[in-house]
Amino acid sequence: MQTVFRGRHFITLRDYTKEEIDTMLDVSLDLKRKFAMGVKTPYLDYKTIFLMFFEQSTRTRNSMEAGIAQLGGHANYLDTSNMQIAHGESAKDTAVILSRFGHGIGVRNCFWEIGNKYIREMAENSSVPIFNLQCDLYHPFQALADLMTMKEKVQDVRRKKVSIIWAYATSHKKPISVPLSQALLFPRYGMDVCLAYPKGWELPDWVIEEARRNAEENGGTFTITHDEEEAYRDADFVIPKNWGSWVTNQSDAVVDDALEAQKSWKCTEAKMKLAKPNVMYLHALPADRGNEVEDSVIDGPHSIVYDAAENRLHTAKAVMTLLMNGK
Ligand code: CP
């Protein structure tokens, strides 16, 4: 078990070995058990963590805030529109000051070609761990919780088919960070990963190359299809979710002719029937009900969305504990 985490940043799971990710999952399970039993876990006693949000959040904000309270620390939520950032204060100055005041800083900044650079600039100037609460490229807490949930459901995820499927949505133009993080992480665990999308919603080339390499090195496969039914066929897990075409179309416009032509990319009961009989449906949430997925699927017996959402709490607590309190 790899246990050396103290003081490191959590920007992408690419920065961590599989052995280190296994430790994160192990600690997540331990904290989950203790939470269920009411065992106190004051691992962040007297510690202050700042949570900076450039965008809205339900799960990420509250898993961090609740998790910090359950670990005995104090979470300081910061809406960046009320910070001096709104008047142009730099990432460097913000990071230096907040890291002198506390023990950790979480940041969500999903602006395309800005978010990850912003978080990295904070990391370069922070004396305390920086936690990526989602950027334009990565959502490591989400991918970790998804992996934990799949492992809980089937124990051995090797050679299980997991399909990451683009879905039609109109709620807002979403980052590519969830499918990108999943496409990189799941092949490291020997899964048969199928990435499905209509042409125009590509992930960056380097992601596909790295995902293929991860699959080759770990005994799984990584395939791409533009045939939605192929993705559902014989799948053990399906993750139909919208992502914006940020790579090829950097406009903020949510609805356009290209999107409207892909309305059929919806998770339906009929498509779920193509998968294995005990297929499980995942979604990072919030889901665009009626567009991305039929209510009868997300509310049905194959859905494990709430279990995955709950695991956001346990994984967040584990990562904070290890990085702020470890060896
Ligand atoms: N899955 C996720 O990150 O949810 P929020 O946007 O509500 O934080």
Residues whose N, C-alpha, C, O or C-beta is under 5 A from the ligand:
A	BS01	CP	Q56 S57 T58 R59 T60 R61 A284 L285 P286
